[in-house]
Amino acid sequence: MFLRAAAVAGAGVAASASGLVPSHAATASDLERFLARKLEGSRCPGLGLAAVYGGKVVWQDGMGLARVEDQQRVRRDTMFMLASISKTVTATALMQVWERGKIDLDADVNDVLPFRVRNPSFPNRPITAQQLLTHTSSIRDNWKVLNGLYVQGDSPIELGTMLERYLVPRRRYYSASKNFSDKAPGSHYAYSNVGAALIGYLVEAATGVDFARWCETRIFAPLGMADTGWHLRGLDRGRIALPYRRLQGGQWKSYGLYGFPDYPDGELRTTAGELATFMAAYARGGGPILKSATVDRMLRDQKEPGPWQGLIWYHTAGPGGPLVGHGGGDFGVTTEMWFRRSDGAGAVVLANGDAYGGYADIRDIRNRLIREAAHL
């Protein structure tokens, strides 16, 4: 569907239900003018925004359009797809299982899984949860397969079914050369979406509880994240921002509300404020979802693959000191979630666009919110 973008390109996109006003308005604050300018530069229709400080959500807002075709504005309760930020929730679930003694991070995943997973080039080298959490498992993303599994709505294929077909020889999606690296497990970093999906399935296999259900009862409910879900079913679709790509000539193309069976690697949807609530739990040490020692283990530098990597979480330079967090990107989705451990200053930026040529503006928003979090 191709949609006109006149309103998006004009001043109307800078308005929001929660108080942001067009960038040309004399009453707009400096921050509001900055955000409106950066939204235009981001090449995305709308933004969900939040800031944390000292382990608390201190500010949240929305701007731009959640749905271009009917000029529906982003509000505080607008949900966005998170893409790879979802992996931090998936890792949280696995570490909850680890805290309960139901999985050993350094043991063979085959001790838990109902099917056997081995890199065919290294049949005697086990793949471990620790490797999955640091993207060193040697499981590769075969995009010829994965792209073909995108559907409108929720995928009808169960998580375990998809992973067995992908990882077990002679199954439907299996390829020894394309699904696995020629490097031994534990020896080489290679970002792996399928590896992250397997983390989610380990939760199911170790506990007997559906992964999405585990997250609902042990992460979302304790944090009060009522507008968060792995699947479209159960969410108010009318409050979910549609993902878009901006075309030449200023038109927008919506990708629709899509899904895929390896959903723990990127399909979570939530509001900026609720994602900030999740991040704030990490900033204050994990309560009520994890023990502080577990959070320390997840966020510290890992020996493999290097100092930029935690357990799923990443480290990067940022305003006022190093940051920990994660970014994400998918069709019509660009997301950022980062905070400073020193004082808990952090920011969430969720966009319903590809941000082609505009990612620097998304990053600029993130950095300014972090710099000003203490005063918001």
Sine and cosine of phi, psi and omega as CSV:
sin_phi,cos_phi,sin_psi,cos_psi,sin_omega,cos_omega
0.00,0.00,0.82,-0.57,0.02,-1.00
-0.97,-0.23,0.76,-0.65,-0.11,-0.99
-0.81,-0.59,0.59,-0.81,0.04,-1.00
-0.93,0.36,0.55,-0.84,-0.09,-1.00
-0.87,-0.49,0.38,0.92,-0.05,-1.00
-0.84,0.54,-0.70,0.71,-0.02,-1.00
-0.94,0.35,-0.55,0.84,0.00,-1.00
-0.93,0.37,-0.64,0.77,-0.02,-1.00
-0.96,0.27,-0.36,0.93,-0.04,-1.00
-1.00,-0.03,-0.18,-0.98,-0.11,-0.99
-0.93,0.37,-0.41,0.91,-0.08,-1.00
-0.86,0.51,-0.49,0.87,-0.02,-1.00
-0.92,0.40,-0.35,0.94,-0.05,-1.00
-0.99,0.15,-0.17,0.99,0.00,-1.00
-0.99,0.11,0.44,-0.90,0.04,-1.00
-0.59,-0.81,0.32,-0.95,-0.01,-1.00
-0.93,0.36,-0.26,0.97,-0.09,-1.00
-0.94,-0.35,0.22,0.97,0.20,-0.98
0.83,-0.56,-0.26,0.97,0.05,-1.00
-0.92,0.38,0.62,-0.78,-0.10,-1.00
-0.83,-0.55,0.26,-0.97,-0.02,-1.00
-0.82,0.57,0.54,-0.84,-0.12,-0.99
-0.90,0.44,-0.36,0.93,-0.04,-1.00
-1.00,0.04,-0.11,0.99,-0.07,-1.00
-0.95,0.30,0.69,-0.73,-0.05,-1.00
-0.92,0.40,-0.41,0.91,-0.05,-1.00
-1.00,0.08,-0.13,0.99,-0.03,-1.00
-0.93,0.36,0.68,-0.73,0.05,-1.00
-0.95,0.30,0.20,-0.98,0.03,-1.00
-0.87,0.49,-0.66,0.75,0.02,-1.00
-0.90,0.45,-0.68,0.73,-0.01,-1.00
-0.89,0.46,-0.66,0.75,0.04,-1.00
-0.91,0.42,-0.65,0.76,0.04,-1.00
-0.87,0.49,-0.73,0.68,-0.03,-1.00
-0.90,0.43,-0.65,0.76,0.02,-1.00
-0.89,0.45,-0.66,0.76,0.02,-1.00
-0.91,0.41,-0.67,0.74,-0.02,-1.00
-0.95,0.32,-0.55,0.84,0.09,-1.00
-0.86,0.50,-0.72,0.70,0.02,-1.00
-0.88,0.48,-0.67,0.74,0.00,-1.00
-0.94,0.35,-0.42,0.91,-0.06,-1.00
-0.94,0.33,-0.32,0.95,-0.05,-1.00
0.89,0.46,0.55,0.84,0.06,-1.00
-0.85,-0.53,0.53,-0.85,-0.01,-1.00
-0.93,0.36,-0.64,0.77,-0.11,-0.99
-0.52,-0.85,0.26,-0.97,-0.03,-1.00
-0.68,-0.73,0.67,-0.74,0.26,-0.97
-0.97,-0.26,0.74,-0.67,-0.17,-0.99
-0.73,-0.68,0.59,-0.81,0.09,-1.00
-0.38,-0.92,0.42,-0.91,0.05,-1.00
-0.73,-0.69,0.54,-0.84,0.06,-1.00
-0.82,-0.57,0.42,-0.91,0.09,-1.00
-0.40,-0.92,0.72,-0.69,0.03,-1.00
0.87,0.50,0.53,0.85,0.03,-1.00
0.99,0.15,0.25,0.97,0.01,-1.00
-0.73,-0.68,0.49,-0.87,0.14,-0.99
-0.98,0.21,0.87,-0.50,-0.09,-1.00
-0.95,-0.31,-0.22,0.98,-0.07,-1.00
-0.27,-0.96,0.61,-0.79,0.14,-0.99
-0.45,-0.89,0.45,-0.89,-0.03,-1.00
-0.26,-0.97,0.09,-1.00,0.08,-1.00
-0.57,-0.82,0.47,-0.88,0.01,-1.00
-0.50,-0.87,0.39,-0.92,0.01,-1.00
0.99,0.11,-0.37,-0.93,-0.14,-0.99
-0.91,-0.41,0.78,-0.63,0.13,-0.99
-0.98,0.19,-0.54,0.84,0.00,-1.00
-0.64,-0.77,0.91,-0.40,-0.11,-0.99
-0.93,0.37,-0.64,0.77,-0.17,-0.98
-0.90,0.44,-0.54,0.84,0.02,-1.00
-0.90,-0.44,0.29,0.96,0.07,-1.00
0.84,0.54,0.55,0.84,0.04,-1.00
-0.97,0.25,0.86,-0.51,-0.07,-1.00
-0.99,0.15,0.42,-0.91,0.13,-0.99
-0.95,0.32,0.76,-0.65,0.06,-1.00
-0.87,-0.50,0.07,-1.00,0.03,-1.00
-0.88,0.47,-0.49,0.87,-0.03,-1.00
-0.99,-0.11,0.24,0.97,0.08,-1.00
-0.97,0.25,0.77,-0.64,0.02,-1.00
-1.00,-0.07,0.61,-0.79,0.05,-1.00
-0.84,-0.55,0.51,-0.86,0.19,-0.98
-0.95,0.31,0.64,-0.77,-0.11,-0.99
-0.99,-0.12,-0.29,0.96,-0.14,-0.99
0.81,0.58,-0.71,-0.71,-0.22,-0.98
-0.95,0.33,-0.23,0.97,0.16,-0.99
-0.84,0.54,-0.44,0.90,0.05,-1.00
-0.79,0.62,-0.52,0.86,-0.06,-1.00
-0.88,0.47,-0.47,0.89,0.02,-1.00
-0.93,0.36,-0.54,0.84,0.09,-1.00
-0.95,0.32,-0.66,0.75,0.04,-1.00
-0.86,0.50,-0.70,0.71,0.03,-1.00
-0.90,0.43,-0.60,0.80,0.04,-1.00
-0.87,0.50,-0.70,0.71,0.01,-1.00
-0.87,0.49,-0.70,0.72,0.00,-1.00
-0.89,0.45,-0.65,0.76,-0.02,-1.00
-0.94,0.33,-0.45,0.89,0.16,-0.99
-0.90,0.43,-0.65,0.76,0.05,-1.00
-0.91,0.42,-0.65,0.76,0.06,-1.00
-0.89,0.46,-0.67,0.74,0.04,-1.00
-0.86,0.51,-0.51,0.86,0.00,-1.00
-1.00,0.09,0.04,1.00,0.07,-1.00
0.97,0.25,0.33,0.94,-0.06,-1.00
-1.00,-0.09,-0.06,1.00,0.04,-1.00
-0.47,-0.88,0.57,-0.82,0.07,-1.00
-0.96,-0.28,0.87,-0.50,-0.07,-1.00
-0.89,0.46,-0.43,0.90,-0.06,-1.00
-0.98,-0.18,0.08,1.00,0.00,-1.00
-1.00,-0.04,0.30,-0.95,0.06,-1.00
-0.88,0.48,0.77,-0.63,0.03,-1.00
-0.88,0.47,-0.36,0.93,0.02,-1.00
-0.93,0.38,-0.23,0.97,0.10,-1.00
-0.93,0.37,-0.33,0.94,-0.07,-1.00
-0.91,-0.41,-0.61,0.79,-0.13,-0.99
-0.95,0.33,0.50,-0.86,0.07,-1.00
-0.99,0.13,-0.10,0.99,0.10,-1.00
-0.75,-0.67,0.34,-0.94,-0.13,-0.99
-1.00,-0.07,0.73,-0.68,0.01,-1.00
-0.85,-0.53,0.84,-0.54,0.07,-1.00
-0.56,-0.83,0.61,-0.79,0.20,-0.98
-0.94,0.34,0.87,-0.50,-0.10,-0.99
-0.88,0.47,-0.38,0.92,0.04,-1.00
-0.99,0.16,-0.24,0.97,-0.02,-1.00
-0.65,-0.76,0.91,0.41,-0.14,-0.99
-0.90,0.43,-0.30,0.95,-0.02,-1.00
-0.98,-0.19,0.07,1.00,0.01,-1.00
-0.98,-0.21,0.90,-0.43,-0.01,-1.00
-0.94,0.35,0.49,-0.87,0.18,-0.98
-0.99,-0.17,0.74,-0.67,-0.09,-1.00
-0.89,-0.45,0.28,-0.96,0.08,-1.00
-0.90,0.44,-0.59,0.81,0.04,-1.00
-0.86,0.52,-0.66,0.75,0.03,-1.00
-0.92,0.40,-0.65,0.76,0.05,-1.00
-0.88,0.48,-0.63,0.78,-0.04,-1.00
-0.96,0.29,-0.28,0.96,0.01,-1.00
-0.90,-0.44,0.20,0.98,0.03,-1.00
0.84,0.54,0.64,0.76,0.06,-1.00
-0.85,-0.53,0.38,0.93,-0.11,-0.99
-0.98,0.18,-0.26,0.96,-0.08,-1.00
0.98,0.21,0.10,1.00,0.13,-0.99
-0.99,0.14,0.81,-0.58,-0.08,-1.00
-0.97,-0.25,0.39,-0.92,0.11,-0.99
-1.00,-0.01,0.91,-0.41,0.06,-1.00
-1.00,-0.08,1.00,-0.07,-0.16,-0.99
-0.94,0.34,-0.35,0.94,0.10,-1.00
-0.89,0.46,-0.58,0.82,0.07,-1.00
-0.99,0.17,-0.77,0.64,-0.15,-0.99
-0.90,0.44,-0.67,0.75,0.02,-1.00
-0.89,0.46,-0.52,0.85,0.01,-1.00
-0.96,0.29,-0.16,0.99,-0.03,-1.00
-0.99,-0.12,-0.06,1.00,0.08,-1.00
-0.93,0.37,0.68,-0.73,0.04,-1.00
-0.66,-0.75,0.34,-0.94,0.19,-0.98
-0.97,0.25,0.72,-0.69,-0.08,-1.00
0.99,0.11,-0.28,-0.96,0.03,-1.00
-0.99,0.17,0.59,-0.81,0.04,-1.00
-0.93,0.37,0.67,-0.75,0.06,-1.00
-0.98,0.17,-0.13,0.99,-0.05,-1.00
-1.00,0.01,0.79,-0.62,0.01,-1.00
-0.93,0.36,0.49,-0.87,-0.02,-1.00
-0.83,0.56,-0.77,0.64,-0.03,-1.00
-0.90,0.44,-0.61,0.79,0.03,-1.00
-0.89,0.46,-0.72,0.69,-0.01,-1.00
-0.88,0.47,-0.70,0.71,-0.06,-1.00
-0.93,0.38,-0.62,0.79,0.06,-1.00
-0.90,0.44,-0.67,0.74,0.02,-1.00
-0.90,0.43,-0.48,0.88,-0.07,-1.00
-1.00,0.05,-0.56,0.83,-0.20,-0.98
-0.96,-0.27,-0.22,0.98,-0.08,-1.00
-0.95,-0.30,0.77,-0.64,-0.03,-1.00
-0.81,0.59,0.59,-0.81,0.05,-1.00
0.94,0.34,0.16,0.99,0.11,-0.99
-1.00,0.00,0.17,-0.98,-0.24,-0.97
-0.84,0.54,-0.67,0.74,-0.10,-0.99
-0.97,-0.23,0.18,0.98,-0.14,-0.99
-0.98,0.19,0.67,-0.74,0.18,-0.98
-0.54,-0.84,0.87,-0.50,-0.03,-1.00
-0.88,0.48,-0.63,0.78,-0.09,-1.00
-1.00,0.06,-0.50,0.87,-0.07,-1.00
-0.99,-0.11,-0.40,0.91,-0.04,-1.00
-1.00,-0.08,-0.19,0.98,-0.02,-1.00
-0.70,-0.72,0.53,-0.85,0.03,-1.00
-0.98,0.21,0.31,-0.95,0.13,-0.99
-1.00,0.01,0.16,0.99,0.09,-1.00
-0.98,-0.22,0.56,-0.83,-0.06,-1.00
-0.93,0.38,0.55,-0.84,0.09,-1.00
-0.81,0.59,0.72,-0.70,0.02,-1.00
1.00,0.05,-0.06,1.00,-0.12,-0.99
-0.95,-0.31,-0.19,0.98,-0.19,-0.98
-0.47,-0.88,0.69,-0.72,0.04,-1.00
-1.00,0.09,0.76,-0.65,0.14,-0.99
-0.43,-0.90,0.93,-0.38,-0.07,-1.00
-0.81,0.59,0.76,-0.65,-0.14,-0.99
-0.71,-0.70,0.94,-0.35,0.11,-0.99
-0.93,0.36,-0.67,0.75,0.01,-1.00
-0.90,0.44,-0.61,0.80,0.07,-1.00
-0.87,0.50,-0.64,0.77,0.04,-1.00
-0.93,0.37,-0.61,0.80,0.08,-1.00
-0.89,0.46,-0.60,0.80,0.03,-1.00
-0.91,0.41,-0.53,0.85,0.10,-0.99
-0.84,0.54,-0.72,0.69,0.02,-1.00
-0.88,0.48,-0.64,0.77,-0.01,-1.00
-0.95,0.33,-0.48,0.88,0.10,-1.00
-0.87,0.49,-0.57,0.82,0.07,-1.00
-0.87,0.50,-0.74,0.68,0.04,-1.00
-0.87,0.50,-0.75,0.66,-0.10,-0.99
-0.91,0.41,-0.59,0.81,-0.06,-1.00
-0.98,0.18,-0.43,0.90,-0.11,-0.99
-0.91,-0.40,-0.35,0.94,-0.11,-0.99
0.97,0.22,0.16,0.99,0.00,-1.00
-0.95,-0.32,0.73,-0.68,0.07,-1.00
-0.78,0.62,0.71,-0.71,-0.10,-1.00
-0.84,0.54,-0.74,0.68,-0.01,-1.00
-0.87,0.48,-0.64,0.76,0.02,-1.00
-0.91,0.41,-0.65,0.76,0.05,-1.00
-0.83,0.55,-0.73,0.68,-0.02,-1.00
-0.90,0.43,-0.63,0.77,0.00,-1.00
-0.87,0.49,-0.70,0.72,-0.12,-0.99
-1.00,0.05,-0.44,0.90,-0.13,-0.99
-0.92,-0.40,-0.15,0.99,0.06,-1.00
-0.82,-0.57,-0.85,0.52,-0.11,-0.99
-0.93,0.37,-0.74,0.67,-0.02,-1.00
-0.89,0.45,-0.73,0.68,0.03,-1.00
-0.87,0.49,-0.47,0.88,-0.01,-1.00
-1.00,-0.07,-0.02,1.00,-0.01,-1.00
0.95,0.32,0.49,0.87,-0.03,-1.00
-1.00,-0.01,0.98,0.22,-0.10,-0.99
-0.98,0.21,-0.34,0.94,-0.01,-1.00
-0.95,-0.31,0.71,0.70,-0.05,-1.00
-0.73,-0.68,0.70,-0.72,0.03,-1.00
-0.26,-0.97,0.48,-0.88,0.03,-1.00
-0.98,0.19,-0.42,0.91,-0.07,-1.00
-0.83,-0.56,0.39,-0.92,0.05,-1.00
-0.91,0.41,-0.59,0.81,0.06,-1.00
-0.88,0.47,0.74,-0.67,-0.04,-1.00
0.99,-0.11,-0.24,0.97,0.05,-1.00
-0.97,-0.26,0.45,-0.89,0.07,-1.00
-0.98,0.17,0.98,-0.19,-0.07,-1.00
-0.86,0.50,-0.48,0.88,-0.01,-1.00
-0.93,0.37,-0.25,0.97,0.02,-1.00
-0.96,-0.29,0.18,0.98,0.03,-1.00
-0.99,-0.12,0.79,-0.61,0.04,-1.00
-0.91,0.41,0.77,-0.64,0.07,-1.00
-0.96,0.29,0.64,-0.77,0.08,-1.00
-0.99,0.13,0.63,-0.78,-0.09,-1.00
-0.72,-0.70,0.38,-0.92,0.24,-0.97
-0.86,-0.52,0.73,-0.69,0.03,-1.00
-1.00,0.04,0.79,-0.61,-0.06,-1.00
-0.99,-0.15,0.26,-0.96,0.10,-0.99
-0.87,0.49,0.67,-0.74,-0.05,-1.00
1.00,-0.07,-0.01,1.00,0.09,-1.00
1.00,0.08,0.18,0.98,0.06,-1.00
-0.99,0.10,0.31,-0.95,0.04,-1.00
-0.86,-0.50,0.65,-0.76,0.11,-0.99
-0.90,-0.45,0.82,-0.57,0.04,-1.00
-1.00,0.03,0.70,-0.71,0.08,-1.00
-0.99,0.11,-0.14,0.99,-0.07,-1.00
0.98,0.21,0.02,-1.00,0.03,-1.00
-1.00,-0.07,0.97,-0.23,-0.15,-0.99
-0.94,-0.35,0.19,-0.98,0.03,-1.00
-0.51,-0.86,0.08,-1.00,0.00,-1.00
-0.39,-0.92,0.46,-0.89,-0.12,-0.99
-0.94,0.33,-0.43,0.90,0.04,-1.00
-1.00,0.07,0.73,0.69,-0.23,-0.97
-0.88,0.47,-0.46,0.89,-0.01,-1.00
-0.89,0.45,-0.19,0.98,0.00,-1.00
-1.00,0.00,-0.08,1.00,-0.04,-1.00
0.01,-1.00,0.11,0.99,-0.18,-0.98
-0.99,-0.16,0.00,1.00,-0.06,-1.00
-0.89,0.45,0.63,-0.77,0.08,-1.00
-0.83,-0.56,0.67,-0.74,0.02,-1.00
-0.29,-0.96,0.05,-1.00,0.08,-1.00
-1.00,0.00,0.31,-0.95,0.06,-1.00
-0.87,0.49,-0.65,0.76,-0.01,-1.00
-0.91,0.42,-0.64,0.77,-0.01,-1.00
-0.95,0.30,-0.58,0.81,0.10,-1.00
-0.91,0.42,-0.62,0.78,0.06,-1.00
-0.89,0.45,-0.56,0.83,0.08,-1.00
-0.89,0.46,-0.67,0.74,0.07,-1.00
-0.89,0.46,-0.73,0.68,0.00,-1.00
-0.89,0.45,-0.62,0.78,0.01,-1.00
-0.88,0.47,-0.53,0.85,0.05,-1.00
-0.89,0.46,-0.65,0.76,0.07,-1.00
-0.92,0.40,-0.65,0.76,-0.04,-1.00
-0.89,0.45,-0.49,0.87,-0.01,-1.00
-0.99,-0.15,0.14,0.99,0.11,-0.99
0.95,-0.31,0.10,0.99,0.15,-0.99
0.94,-0.34,-0.38,0.92,-0.05,-1.00
-0.92,0.39,0.65,-0.76,0.07,1.00
-0.99,-0.16,0.31,0.95,-0.15,-0.99
-0.97,-0.23,-0.40,0.92,-0.01,-1.00
-0.59,-0.80,0.39,-0.92,0.13,-0.99
-0.97,0.24,0.47,-0.88,-0.04,-1.00
-0.89,0.46,-0.58,0.81,0.02,-1.00
-0.91,0.42,-0.56,0.83,0.05,-1.00
-0.92,0.39,-0.70,0.72,0.04,-1.00
-0.87,0.50,-0.69,0.73,0.03,-1.00
-0.86,0.52,-0.67,0.74,0.01,-1.00
-0.90,0.43,-0.63,0.77,-0.05,-1.00
-0.95,0.32,-0.57,0.82,-0.14,-0.99
-1.00,-0.09,-0.21,0.98,-0.02,-1.00
-0.98,0.19,0.33,-0.94,0.04,-1.00
-0.85,0.53,0.66,-0.75,0.06,-1.00
-0.99,-0.17,0.61,-0.80,0.02,-1.00
-0.89,0.45,-0.58,0.81,0.10,-1.00
-0.84,-0.55,0.82,-0.58,0.19,0.98
-1.00,-0.09,-0.21,0.98,-0.04,-1.00
0.20,-0.98,0.01,-1.00,-0.14,-0.99
-0.94,0.35,-0.19,0.98,0.04,-1.00
-0.99,0.14,-0.15,0.99,-0.20,-0.98
-0.92,-0.38,0.78,-0.63,0.27,-0.96
-0.98,-0.19,-0.40,-0.92,0.14,-0.99
-1.00,0.07,0.99,-0.14,-0.14,-0.99
0.94,0.34,-0.73,0.68,0.03,-1.00
-0.89,0.45,0.49,-0.87,0.01,-1.00
-0.90,-0.45,0.31,-0.95,0.07,-1.00
-0.90,-0.44,0.63,-0.77,0.08,-1.00
-0.47,-0.88,0.31,-0.95,0.09,-1.00
-0.96,0.27,0.54,-0.84,-0.01,-1.00
-0.43,-0.90,0.01,-1.00,0.01,-1.00
-0.91,0.41,0.81,-0.59,0.04,-1.00
0.99,0.16,0.08,1.00,0.02,-1.00
0.66,-0.75,0.00,-1.00,-0.04,-1.00
-0.92,0.40,0.50,-0.86,0.01,-1.00
-0.89,-0.45,0.44,-0.90,0.20,-0.98
-0.85,-0.53,0.58,-0.82,0.00,-1.00
0.24,-0.97,-0.47,-0.88,-0.04,-1.00
-0.31,-0.95,0.47,-0.88,0.14,-0.99
-0.89,-0.45,0.10,-1.00,0.01,-1.00
-0.43,-0.90,0.43,-0.90,0.06,-1.00
-0.38,-0.92,0.69,-0.73,0.09,-1.00
-0.45,-0.89,-0.15,-0.99,0.00,-1.00
-0.87,0.50,0.94,-0.35,0.02,-1.00
0.95,0.30,0.41,0.91,-0.05,-1.00
-0.68,-0.74,0.77,-0.64,0.14,-0.99
-0.65,-0.76,0.83,-0.56,-0.12,-0.99
-0.66,-0.76,0.48,-0.88,0.03,-1.00
-0.62,-0.78,0.68,-0.74,0.07,-1.00
-0.52,-0.85,0.95,-0.31,-0.08,-1.00
-0.59,-0.81,0.51,-0.86,0.08,-1.00
-0.52,-0.86,0.36,-0.93,0.11,-0.99
-1.00,-0.01,0.76,-0.65,0.04,-1.00
-0.95,0.31,-0.44,0.90,-0.09,-1.00
-0.89,0.46,-0.63,0.78,-0.02,-1.00
-0.69,-0.72,0.05,1.00,0.02,-1.00
0.97,0.24,0.21,0.98,0.05,-1.00
-0.96,0.30,0.81,-0.58,-0.05,-1.00
-0.43,-0.90,0.16,-0.99,-0.05,-1.00
-0.57,-0.82,0.53,-0.85,0.14,-0.99
-0.86,-0.51,0.77,-0.63,0.09,-1.00
-0.76,-0.65,0.89,-0.45,0.00,-1.00
-0.88,-0.47,0.82,-0.58,-0.03,-1.00
-0.83,-0.56,0.61,-0.79,0.02,-1.00
-0.98,-0.20,0.75,0.66,0.05,-1.00
-0.50,-0.86,0.25,-0.97,-0.01,-1.00
-0.95,0.30,-0.39,0.92,0.00,-1.00
0.86,0.51,0.47,0.88,0.08,-1.00
-0.87,0.49,0.87,-0.49,-0.04,-1.00
0.98,0.19,0.00,1.00,-0.07,-1.00
-0.83,-0.56,0.17,0.99,-0.06,-1.00
-0.90,0.44,-0.53,0.85,0.01,-1.00
-0.86,0.51,-0.56,0.83,0.02,-1.00
-0.94,0.34,-0.61,0.79,0.09,-1.00
-0.87,0.48,-0.71,0.71,0.01,-1.00
-0.90,0.43,-0.62,0.79,0.03,-1.00
-0.89,0.46,-0.64,0.77,0.06,-1.00
-0.89,0.46,-0.74,0.67,0.04,-1.00
-0.81,0.59,-0.76,0.65,-0.08,-1.00
-0.92,0.40,-0.64,0.77,-0.01,-1.00
-0.92,0.38,-0.66,0.75,0.02,-1.00
-0.89,0.46,-0.61,0.79,0.04,-1.00
-0.91,0.41,-0.69,0.72,0.00,-1.00
-0.88,0.47,-0.57,0.82,-0.12,-0.99
-0.97,-0.22,0.08,1.00,-0.10,-0.99
-0.83,0.56,-0.61,0.79,-0.04,-1.00
-0.91,0.42,-0.30,0.95,-0.10,-1.00
-0.90,-0.44,0.07,1.00,-0.02,-1.00
-1.00,0.09,0.00,0.00,0.00,0.00
